[in-house]
Amino acid sequence: KVFLKRGGAAHFSLARALPLGMVLGAFIIFAIVGNVLVILSVVCNRHLRIPTNYFIINLAIADLLLGTTVLPVSATLEILNCWVFGRIFCDIWAAVDVLCCTASIMSLCVISIDRYIGVRYPLQYPTIVTERRALFAMLGVWVLALIISIGPLLGWKDPPSDDDTVCPITEEPFYALFSSLGSFYIPLVIILVMYCRVYIVAKRTTKNLEAGVMSERMDANELTLRIHYKGSHTQDDCSVTGKGQMRSSLTVKLLKFSREKKAAKTLGVVVGMFILCWLPFFLALPIGSFNAKLRPPETFFKVIFWLGYFNSCLNPIIYPCYSREFKQAFIRILRCQCQQRKRQGWQTYNYRSHMSPANHTYADNSSVCMNGSQQTLSFGCEWGVLETVVWCV
């Protein structure tokens, strides 16, 4: 997406340029600083280095690249009311604009797929979404964005204007349709489908977990029971029955699922704001390209154009508002406290489990420790120590 066509003599007004420059300058600085904070939050905090946050970093990189390379040029064009950078740079700038915006939107698409997997398969998630697969997905986002953005550089555009003081929007109808479908509508359909499925799965699973009717039988790759007898080094597989086992397995499932659902809610807000910011532009662009009579007024187009840009500085606001971990990470970074030490656990949940005397009585103190890569549930009993380990890597 690029600016509407503007030609003729530039009408420069200092009274207009100063306040506009201050507003757009603050907007650009906020977008840059906010997305840098998002990236540093993950880099400087070990417990945030999980595949979901890799995708968030990818989103922040796209928005940061937009803020550092595209927005300053766009702001200059708005303030001066004419293009001053030459014809070649106009084409390059337009391509980078499409590249960054498409990569940002596709990152949200990948995030929605990741959240569906996290909610639908919370225990198997770490084996499905590995670090290697996450990196390949991030690379795929940029490859697809490059394919969509490179068209005008290869000649898929309107004939160039003779006036070098304008940087016209690429109004070639079929490219406008192609870029709108690839950059927005197809990712939007995927995002909506994924979040509808997330809602359905979350509602059903929450109901089952709260009612305590979730199946207690878990696959071998989800649950390993290890029994250590006093004075013995042998280790045997076993199955545990009774209230203690029911509570322990339900607790692990509930904690893991609750974490995934909370992440889905946060990212759902991100997606909602994305739709509000981008939908007006991607409605106006293809319609106006095919029918000149339906083109919106230039002022209105500028508003919806910058509304799409505004989305790039919204995400750094949403994360700390809806995610306590990101909020704490932001505060530590602003206080110059980059957390590099390894933590054994980031959230600890305590509960009490009891069994009838006939089935042996478990110790009063039990805990579940979740660290993003592993969950460990341990508790003691009269005849030894029973340690249940649920591997999530």
C-alpha positions in Angstrom: 0.0 0.0 0.0 1.3 3.5 -0.8 0.0 7.0 -0.9 -2.7 8.4 -3.1 -1.5 10.1 -6.2 -0.6 13.8 -5.7 0.9 16.1 -8.4 1.4 19.7 -9.3 2.9 22.3 -7.1 3.3 21.5 -3.5 1.2 23.6 -1.1 3.5 23.8 2.0 2.1 25.5 5.1 4.3 26.0 8.1 1.2 26.3 10.4 0.1 22.9 9.1 3.5 21.3 9.0 4.6 21.9 12.6 1.7 20.3 14.5 1.5 17.5 11.9 5.2 16.9 12.2 5.0 16.7 16.0 2.1 14.3 16.0 3.5 12.0 13.4 7.0 12.2 15.0 5.6 11.1 18.4 3.6 8.4 16.7 6.8 7.0 14.9 8.9 7.2 18.1 6.2 5.4 20.1 6.0 2.6 17.5 9.8 2.2 17.4 10.3 2.2 21.2 7.3 0.0 21.9 8.3 -2.7 19.5 11.9 -2.6 20.7 10.6 -3.2 24.2 8.6 -6.2 23.0 11.7 -7.7 21.4 13.9 -7.0 24.4 11.3 -8.5 26.8 11.7 -11.9 25.1 15.4 -11.7 24.6 16.2 -10.6 28.2 13.8 -13.0 29.9 14.4 -16.7 29.6 10.9 -17.7 30.6 9.5 -15.7 27.7 11.6 -17.6 25.1 8.9 -19.9 23.9 7.6 -20.5 20.3 4.5 -18.3 20.8 6.7 -15.4 21.7 9.0 -16.1 18.8 6.0 -15.3 16.6 5.4 -12.2 18.6 9.0 -11.1 18.0 8.5 -11.7 14.3 5.4 -9.4 14.5 7.4 -6.8 16.4 10.3 -7.0 13.9 7.9 -6.3 11.0 6.4 -3.4 12.9 9.8 -2.1 13.9 11.0 -2.2 10.3 7.9 -0.4 9.2 8.5 2.3 11.9 12.2 2.8 11.0 12.1 2.7 7.2 8.6 3.4 6.0 6.9 5.7 8.4 9.5 8.5 8.4 9.2 8.7 4.6 5.4 8.6 4.8 5.5 11.4 7.4 7.8 13.5 5.2 5.4 13.1 2.3 2.5 14.2 4.5 4.3 17.2 5.9 5.8 18.5 2.6 2.7 17.4 0.6 4.9 16.2 -2.3 7.4 13.5 -3.0 11.1 14.6 -2.8 13.0 11.3 -3.0 12.9 10.4 -6.7 11.2 7.8 -8.8 13.4 4.8 -8.0 13.2 5.3 -4.2 9.4 5.6 -4.6 9.2 2.1 -6.0 11.5 0.7 -3.4 9.7 2.5 -0.5 6.4 1.2 -1.8 7.7 -2.4 -1.9 9.1 -2.2 1.6 5.8 -0.8 2.8 3.9 -3.8 1.4 6.6 -6.2 2.7 6.4 -5.0 6.3 2.6 -4.7 6.4 2.2 -8.1 4.9 4.7 -9.7 7.2 2.9 -8.1 10.2 -0.5 -9.5 9.1 0.9 -12.9 8.3 2.6 -13.1 11.7 -0.8 -12.6 13.3 -2.1 -15.5 11.1 0.7 -17.8 12.3 0.0 -16.7 15.9 -3.6 -17.7 15.6 -2.7 -21.2 14.3 -0.2 -21.5 17.2 -2.9 -20.6 19.7 -5.3 -23.1 18.3 -2.7 -25.8 18.7 -1.9 -24.6 22.2 -5.5 -24.8 23.3 -6.5 -27.9 21.4 -3.4 -29.9 22.3 -2.0 -28.2 25.5 0.1 -31.2 26.6 1.3 -32.2 23.1 2.0 -28.6 22.1 5.7 -28.5 22.8 6.3 -31.6 20.6 4.2 -30.1 17.8 5.5 -26.5 17.8 9.2 -27.0 18.2 11.8 -24.2 18.0 12.9 -25.5 14.6 9.4 -25.4 13.2 8.7 -22.0 14.7 11.8 -20.6 12.9 10.7 -22.2 9.6 7.3 -20.6 10.1 8.8 -17.2 10.7 11.0 -17.6 7.5 7.9 -18.6 5.5 6.1 -15.4 6.6 8.9 -13.3 5.1 9.2 -15.3 1.9 5.4 -15.0 1.3 5.5 -11.3 2.1 8.4 -10.8 -0.3 6.5 -12.6 -3.1 3.5 -10.3 -2.6 5.5 -7.1 -2.4 7.9 -7.6 -5.2 5.4 -7.5 -8.0 5.5 -3.7 -8.7 9.4 -3.8 -8.8 9.1 -6.4 -11.6 6.8 -4.2 -13.6 3.3 -5.3 -12.3 2.0 -1.8 -11.9 0.6 1.2 -13.8 2.8 3.1 -16.2 5.1 5.5 -14.3 4.1 9.1 -13.9 6.1 11.8 -15.6 5.9 13.9 -12.5 8.6 13.0 -10.0 6.9 15.0 -7.2 4.3 12.3 -6.8 4.5 8.7 -5.6 1.3 7.2 -7.0 -0.5 4.3 -5.4 -0.3 1.0 -7.3 -3.7 1.0 -8.9 -3.2 -1.8 -11.3 -6.5 -3.7 -10.7 -5.3 -7.2 -10.6 -2.2 -6.5 -8.5 -4.5 -4.6 -6.1 -6.7 -7.6 -5.9 -3.8 -10.0 -5.6 -2.1 -8.0 -2.8 -5.4 -7.5 -0.9 -6.1 -11.2 -1.0 -2.6 -12.3 -0.1 -1.9 -9.6 2.4 -5.2 -9.4 4.2 -8.3 -11.4 3.2 -6.8 -14.9 3.1 -4.9 -14.4 6.4 -8.1 -12.9 7.9 -10.1 -15.9 7.0 -7.5 -18.2 8.6 -7.4 -16.0 11.7 -11.1 -16.0 12.2 -11.5 -19.7 11.6 -8.7 -20.5 14.1 -10.1 -18.2 16.8 -13.6 -19.6 16.3 -12.2 -23.1 16.9 -10.1 -21.8 19.9 -13.4 -20.5 21.4 -15.2 -23.7 20.8 -12.4 -25.9 22.2 -11.8 -23.6 25.2 -15.5 -23.5 26.1 -15.8 -27.3 25.9 -12.6 -28.1 27.7 -13.2 -25.6 30.5 -16.6 -27.1 31.2 -15.1 -30.6 31.3 -12.2 -29.6 33.5 -14.4 -27.7 35.9 -16.8 -30.6 36.1 -14.0 -33.0 36.7 -15.0 -35.4 34.0 -11.9 -35.1 31.8 -10.5 -38.5 31.1 -7.8 -39.6 33.6 -6.1 -41.9 31.2 -3.1 -40.2 29.6 -0.8 -41.3 26.8 2.6 -42.6 27.7 4.3 -39.6 26.1 2.2 -37.3 28.3 2.7 -39.0 31.7 5.5 -40.9 33.3 5.1 -42.2 36.8 8.3 -42.9 38.7 8.2 -44.6 42.2 11.3 -44.4 44.4 11.0 -46.7 47.4 12.9 -45.9 50.6 16.3 -47.6 50.5 15.9 -48.8 46.9 17.3 -47.5 43.7 14.9 -49.4 41.5 12.4 -47.5 39.4 9.2 -49.1 38.1 6.2 -47.9 36.1 2.9 -47.9 37.9 -0.6 -46.6 37.8 -2.1 -44.6 40.6 -5.8 -44.6 41.5 -7.9 -42.7 43.9 -8.5 -39.0 44.7 -4.8 -38.1 44.7 -4.2 -39.3 41.2 -7.4 -37.7 40.0 -6.5 -34.3 41.5 -2.9 -34.4 40.3 -3.7 -35.2 36.6 -6.6 -32.8 36.5 -4.5 -30.1 38.1 -1.7 -30.5 35.6 -4.2 -30.4 32.7 -6.1 -27.4 34.1 -3.0 -25.3 34.8 -1.5 -26.0 31.3 -4.8 -25.3 29.6 -5.5 -22.2 31.6 -2.1 -20.8 30.5 -2.8 -21.5 26.9 -6.3 -20.0 27.1 -5.0 -16.8 28.7 -2.4 -16.4 25.9 -5.2 -16.9 23.3 -7.3 -14.2 25.0 -4.4 -11.7 24.9 -3.6 -12.4 21.2 -7.3 -12.4 20.4 -7.3 -8.7 21.5 -4.3 -8.1 19.2 -6.2 -9.7 16.3 -9.4 -7.7 17.0 -7.5 -4.4 16.9 -5.7 -5.6 13.7 -9.1 -6.1 12.0 -10.4 -2.7 13.1 -7.3 -0.9 11.8 -6.8 -2.7 8.5 -10.2 -3.6 7.2 -11.2 -0.1 6.0 -8.1 0.2 3.9 -8.3 -3.2 2.3 -12.0 -2.6 1.5 -11.2 0.8 -0.2 -8.1 -0.3 -2.1 -9.5 -3.1 -4.4 -12.9 -1.4 -4.9 -11.3 1.9 -5.9 -8.9 0.2 -8.2 -11.7 -1.6 -10.2 -14.1 1.3 -10.2 -12.8 4.9 -10.0 -16.3 6.2 -9.1 -16.1 4.3 -5.8 -12.8 5.7 -4.7 -13.0 7.4 -1.3 -12.1 11.1 -1.0 -8.4 11.7 -0.6 -8.7 13.0 3.0 -10.7 9.9 4.0 -8.2 7.6 2.3 -5.3 9.2 4.2 -7.1 8.6 7.5 -7.7 4.9 6.9 -4.2 4.7 5.4 -2.6 5.9 8.7 -5.1 3.9 10.7 -3.4 0.8 9.3 0.0 2.2 10.3 -1.4 2.9 13.8 -1.8 -0.8 14.3 2.0 -1.1 14.5 2.1 0.9 17.8 -1.0 -0.7 19.3 0.5 -4.1 20.0 3.2 -2.9 22.5 0.3 -1.3 24.4 -1.9 -4.5 24.4 0.8 -6.9 25.7 1.5 -5.2 29.0 -2.2 -4.5 29.6 -3.3 -8.1 29.1 -0.1 -10.0 29.9 1.4 -9.7 33.4 4.6 -11.3 32.3 5.2 -8.8 29.5 4.2 -5.9 31.9 6.9 -7.1 34.4 9.4 -7.5 31.6 8.7 -4.0 30.3 9.2 -2.6 33.8 12.5 -4.5 34.3 13.8 -3.2 31.0 12.9 0.4 31.7 14.7 0.0 35.0 17.7 -1.4 33.1 17.2 -4.8 34.8 17.8 -7.4 32.1 17.0 -10.8 33.6 19.5 -13.4 32.4 19.6 -15.8 35.3 17.9 -19.1 34.9 14.8 -19.7 36.9 13.7 -23.1 38.0 10.1 -22.2 37.8 8.0 -19.2 37.0 4.7 -20.1 38.5 4.1 -22.3 41.5 0.8 -23.7 42.4 0.1 -25.4 45.8 -2.7 -27.7 46.5 -3.5 -30.4 49.1 -4.3 -34.0 48.1 -5.7 -36.7 50.3 -6.4 -40.4 50.0 -8.2 -42.7 52.3 -6.1 -44.6 54.8 -6.7 -47.9 52.9 -5.1 -46.5 49.8 -2.2 -44.8 51.7 -2.3 -41.1 52.8 -0.4 -38.6 50.8 1.6 -35.8 52.4 -0.1 -32.5 53.0 2.2 -30.4 51.0 2.2 -30.8 47.2 3.2 -28.5 44.4 3.1 -28.1 40.7 5.9 -26.1 39.1 5.5 -24.8 35.5 8.5 -23.3 33.8 7.3 -23.1 30.2 9.3 -26.1 29.1 8.5 -28.7 31.8 5.9 -29.3 34.5 6.7 -31.3 37.5 4.2 -32.6 40.0 5.6 -34.2 43.2 4.2 -35.4 46.4 5.1 -37.8 49.3 3.3 -40.8 50.7 3.7 -43.1 53.7 5.4 -45.9 51.7 7.8 -43.8 49.7 8.0 -40.8 47.4 5.9 -40.7 44.3 7.1 -38.3 41.6 4.9 -37.6 38.6 6.6 -35.8 35.8 4.8 -34.4 32.8 7.2 -33.6 30.1 6.2 -30.7 27.9 9.2 -30.3 25.7 
